[in-house]
């Protein structure tokens, strides 16, 4: 019985260690994803898309409707 209990205790401690490692891996991946999202949002806010000073007319205004370039 002592050897069996010893084996049970070692398996339980190994199981607990594996659960802790899996939990830590999940937390790390969550934090990494969160930081990546925050970094992307900061870059998007710091470097906004350029707004043209004036609108350029379309080179083929009737393209796709059977007129103009015929596409």
Secondary structure, 3 states (H helix, E strand, C coil): CHHHHHHHHHHHHHHHHHHHHHHHHHHHHHHHHHHHHHHHHHHHHHCCCCCCCCCCCCCCCCCCCCCCCCC
